[in-house]
Amino acid sequence: MSAKIYSGIEGIKLPEFNFDNISAYNKATEKYIDELKAVCKANSNHKDVGEVIKFPVADGYALYMVYSMEPLELIHIGIMDGYQFEYVDLMTPERVSEQIEKNRRIAELFSKKL
């Protein structure tokens, strides 16, 4: 069974990219992601719900937030370039959990001071 992908959540507006004020845009995207996460967490208490997974695409990442694990439902986070991952609908709950852990470990690795 393939994952269901949503383009957003009704009532939560995707911020419009602003070349003139990147700082304001970054704050707006943080708020957008926090609002998405709150709705996801209200939907389920699964540990992975509300987590963001990312896949490298071109010069950036395709971002998705976990809305539900059973059945698997993801929300595309169309910020910045709005990249999408070609095979995201083929993800399984197990692969999503693995991707969350992989992303966490990579972030941890690059946040360490040498």
URURLIN-V361835 format. One record per residue. N is the residue number from 1. PHI is phi as a letter, one per 20 degrees, with the letter a starting at -180 (none if undefined). OMEGA is omega in degrees with one decimal (none if undefined). Layout:
n | phi | omega
N | PHI | OMEGA
N | PHI | OMEGA
This chain:
n | phi | omega
1 | none | -177.1
2 | e | 179.5
3 | f | 175.1
4 | e | -176.3
5 | d | 176.8
6 | d | 179.1
7 | e | 179.4
8 | r | 177.7
9 | c | -180.0
10 | g | 179.4
11 | n | 176.7
12 | d | -172.7
13 | e | 174.6
14 | f | -179.9
15 | f | 178.6
16 | e | -178.2
17 | f | -177.1
18 | c | 179.2
19 | f | -175.2
20 | f | -177.9
21 | b | -178.0
22 | f | -179.8
23 | f | 178.3
24 | f | 178.4
25 | f | 179.2
26 | f | 176.9
27 | f | 179.3
28 | f | 178.8
29 | f | 176.0
30 | f | 178.8
31 | f | 179.5
32 | g | -179.4
33 | f | 176.9
34 | f | 179.4
35 | f | 176.5
36 | g | -178.0
37 | f | 180.0
38 | f | 178.6
39 | f | 179.5
40 | f | -179.4
41 | f | 177.5
42 | f | -178.7
43 | e | -173.7
44 | b | 176.5
45 | d | 176.2
46 | f | -174.9
47 | g | -177.2
48 | e | 178.9
49 | f | -177.6
50 | n | 178.0
51 | e | 178.4
52 | d | 172.3
53 | d | -179.1
54 | c | -178.9
55 | c | 179.0
56 | f | 177.1
57 | b | 178.7
58 | l | -177.8
59 | d | -178.7
60 | b | -177.3
61 | c | 167.3
62 | e | -175.7
63 | d | 178.0
64 | b | 174.7
65 | d | 179.8
66 | f | 177.0
67 | e | -179.5
68 | b | 177.0
69 | e | 179.6
70 | c | -2.9
71 | f | -178.4
72 | f | 177.6
73 | c | -177.7
74 | c | 176.3
75 | d | 176.3
76 | f | 177.4
77 | d | -172.2
78 | e | 179.5
79 | e | -178.3
80 | l | -178.5
81 | e | 178.3
82 | m | -178.8
83 | g | 175.3
84 | c | 177.9
85 | e | -173.4
86 | g | -173.4
87 | d | -175.8
88 | f | -179.5
89 | f | 178.7
90 | e | 180.0
91 | f | 175.5
92 | d | 176.4
93 | g | 179.3
94 | f | -179.9
95 | f | 177.6
96 | f | 178.5
97 | f | 177.3
98 | f | -179.4
99 | f | 177.0
100 | f | 179.9
101 | f | 178.8
102 | f | 179.3
103 | f | 179.0
104 | f | -179.1
105 | f | 178.5
106 | f | 178.5
107 | f | 178.9
108 | f | 179.8
109 | f | -176.7
110 | e | 178.4
111 | e | 179.7
112 | f | 177.3
113 | e | -178.5
114 | e | none
